[in-house]
Amino acid sequence: MDSVVGLRLFIRIVETGSFSRASADLGITQPTATKHVAALERRLGARLLHRSTRGVSPTEVGAAYYDKCKLIARALEEADSLAALMQSRVQGSLRISTSVAFGRRVLTPLVLRFMQRHPELQVDLGFEDRYVNLVEQGVDLAVRMGRLADSSLGARYLGTNPWVLVAAPAYVAAHGAPQAPADIAQHPALVYSSVQGDDRWHFSAGDGDSTAVPVRGPLRSNNLSALLAAARAGMGLAILPRYVAHASLREGALQPLLPHWALPEQEMHAVFPSPRLVPGKVSGFVDWLQGQFEGAWWAR
């Protein structure tokens, strides 16, 4: 029998004066309880309980042993309560990982707002565009774009990350705007080398029609800020996440193209090392994040 269960069993026997009542309280059989106490007495080399037709009572040694067991049981309860409290509270150190552009433009202000709500939380916020192994690198939570591969990680869906085709007004004035996806082949493309099919841009229409357009141009980069700067400079067409392009679209430095055609949207997930026993600091942050990506979140 587990030593902690055995300790609690002995306490209940003394307090109830009955093997049957104590074993019922702990959900075990009376023979199991009797065997445990007999084994305990053999191990200690002392008789702990008097047994009579009137019930069970502790011996002098048993009474002293009971007092010590009560102290241990109380300490165990306090330890359990402390662990449960720490598991449920948003406190301690939270290590977060995400991509560079999303982290700088979107996640940083959200993290700062969350920290203001939870002053006992300390955050280590890392930006990397490469894949991060959460377990090996001690990361509590990552925000990732795109469909998740099957894995043992815990994950929560946050929302979608929409993309938009853009160009500078000066570029459109000089070269015209594409009227259909096929027209893009006549324009220089600023290619993001990490997602969206790389050298093929995929579009879908409201009627279910879809097409893939091969593209080429003067600049390829895995950095969205570089592509944004090139698009603003009038060097060609670019597809960018809405959160990257929003400020430039609002101020008129870029304009959207092919408004009746949609680019694929990326799923956004919060992922964490395990779906079981998720710490309160992680579940609390994820619960809060899920409310931040509704509607046109990139405009907020």
N, C-alpha and C positions, 0 to 999 in steps of 0.2 A: 504494500500500500504506500502511496505517496506520503512522504514524511509530514507535509503540511496538512493533508487530510487526516492523517493519523493523530496529529496534534489536536486538531479540532474535534476529532472523535473523542479523545480522552477528556477534553474539556466538557463536552456535552454529556458524557457518561457521569462525570462528577456532578454536574449541575442538575441533571434530571434524575440521578440515582437509578438509572435503568439502561441496560444494554439495548433493549428493544426500541425504546423511545429515541435514544441517541442514534442508533443505526437508521431508523426511519427518517430522522431529521436530515441525515447526510445522504440518504438514498442508497444505502448499502444493506446487505443482509445481516441479521444478527449473528450467524456463525462467523461471518467475515470479521465483525467487530470483536467477537470473543477471541478469535485467533490472533488478531492484531495486538490486543492487550496482553495476551499470553506471551507473544513474541517480544513485546516491549519489556515485560517484566523479566524474561530470561536475559535479554540484552543488558538491562540495568542491574541484574542480580539482586532485585528487591521486589517485595510485594507492594503493589500500588493500591489495590482495591480490596475491601472486605466484601464478600458476597454472602448474602443471607436470604431467607425467604421474604424478608421485609424490603429487600432492595440491595443497592450497591452504595458503599460509602468509602471515602479514601482512607488509607492508612496514614500514619504520621508522615512517612516518606512520600506517599501519594499526594497528601495535602500540600507539601512543600513543592513537589513536582508540578502540581496544578497551578500554584501561584506563578511559577516561572513560565509555564506554558501560556498563561493568560497575558503575561507581559510580552511574550513573543508574538502571540496572536494579535495583540493591539498594535505592535510595531508593524506587523505585516499589513494590517488594515490601513494604517497611516501611509505605508509605502504604496499600496494599491491606490489609495485616494490621491496621493501626490502624482503618480504616473498618469492616472485618468485625467487629473486637472491639467497637467502639462500637455497631454495629448489633445485636450479639447480647446486650450487657449491659444490665441495667436500671439506667440512670444518666442524669444530665442533668435537663432540665426537662420535665415532663409536664403539659400543660394539659388539664383534664377539664371537661366541661359536662354538666349534667343538670337535671331539674326541681327546684323549690324543696323540695317536701315529701319526695320520694324522696331528694334530696341530703342534706337535714338529718337525716332519720330513719334512712336505710339506708346511703347511700353513704359519708357522712363516717366512721363508725366502720370501715368496710371499708378506705377509703383510708389511714386512720391505721395500721391493722394492717399493711397492705402496705408503708407507708413504714418501719415499724420493722424489717421484713425486709430492706429495701433502703435503707440510710442514705445512699447516694450519689444518691438521687432527690430532686428538688425538685418539688413539686406546686402548680399553680395551679388551684384548684377553684372553678368558677363555677356559680351556680344561676340558671336562667332558665326560665320556663314557655313562653316564645315559642320559635319555631324558630330555631336557630343555624346559620348557614352555616359549616361547619367550615373550609373552605379560606380564605374571606375573612377569618375572624376568628382564624386561626392555632390552631385547637383540634386537639389530637392525638387526642382520643377523647371520644365522648358516649355516655351511656346513655339510650336512648329507649324509650318505651312504645308499643305498638300495632304494627300491620303496617307494614312499611317500603315506601315507594314505590320503584319501580325507579330506580336511580341508579348512578352510577359509584363510589359509596362502598364501602369495605370494610365488612363486617358479620359479627358472630358472634352466634348465638343464645345467650341466657343462661338463659332460663327463662320462667315465666309469673307474672303479677301478678294474683292472685285478688281479687275484691271480695265484700262482704257487706252485706246489708240489716240495719240496726240501728235501735234506739230505746232511750231511757232507760227503766229499769224503772218510774220514776214516771209516765212518759207511758203505758206499756202498762197500768199499774194504773188510770189514769184513763180511757183511751180504748179499751182492748182492743188485741189484736194481730191483724193480718190473717191469715186462714187460707188464702187463695189470692191470687195476684197481682192479680186483679180487685178485691179488697177495698181495695187501696192507694188507689184513687180516692176513698175515703171519709176519707182521712187527709191532713193537711198534709205536703208533701214539702219536704225541704231539697235543693235542686237544684245539682249540680255542673255548671257551664256549659261545661266543656271537653271531656268525653268521656261515654261510656255513653249516647249518644243524646239528650243534653240533656233535653228535656221528655218523653221516652218511655223508660221503664225496661224492659229486655228480660230475660226469664227463660226458663230451659229446665228441664225435668224429666228424671228418669232414663230415662223411657220414650221420650224423644225429642220430647215435646210442648214447644212453645215459645209464648210470648205476649209482646206488647208492651203496656205499660200507660202511658197518658198521665198525667202528674203535674203538680201545681201546689202552691204553698205560699208561706209568708211570706218565704223567703230563697233567693236565688240567689247563687252565688259561684264564682269560678274558683280559690278558695283552699281547700284541703282542711282546713286547721287551723280556719278559720272555720266550716265545716260540722260538723266534729267538736265544736267548742265548742257550737254550737247544738243538736246532737243530745244531748249530755250535759246541756244545760239543759232538755231535755224539750220542745223546740219542734216536734218532728215526726219523721218517718222520714227516714233518709239511707242512701245507698249509698256505701260508703267502701272504699278498698283495705284488705286485711287488715293491711298493715304500719302503716296509720294507726290502725285501730280496735283492734289487738291489745291494747295496754296497757289501754284502757278496758274491753274485754270481759273481760280477766283479772281486773281489780279490781272488776267488777260495775257500773261506771258506765254501761255499755251492755249490751244483750243482743241476740243474733242472732235474726232473724225469718225465717220461711219456710225452715226448714233443708233441706226436700226440693226446693227450687228453687234453681237456680244462676244467677248473673249471668255475663255474658261475662268471660272472662279475657283480659287484655292480654298479648301477647308482649313480652318485654324483649330488646333487642339492644344490644350494644356496636357503635358505628359509628365509622369512622375514615376519613381523607381518601382513601385508595386501598387496593385489595386487594393491590397489588404492593409488594414491598420494605418491609414493615411494620417499623418500628424495634423493637429488642428491648424498649425501655421500654413500648411499646404492647402488643406481643404477650405480653410477660410479665405485664402487668397483666390483660389479657383472659383469658389462660389461668387465672390465679388466680381471677378473678371467676366463671368458669364453674363452679367448684366451690362457690360460696357460695350458689347459688339452687336447691338440691335439697331436696325434701321441704317441710316447713312452715318455710321459711326466715324468714318474717316473725316467727316466735316465738323466734328465736335472738338 
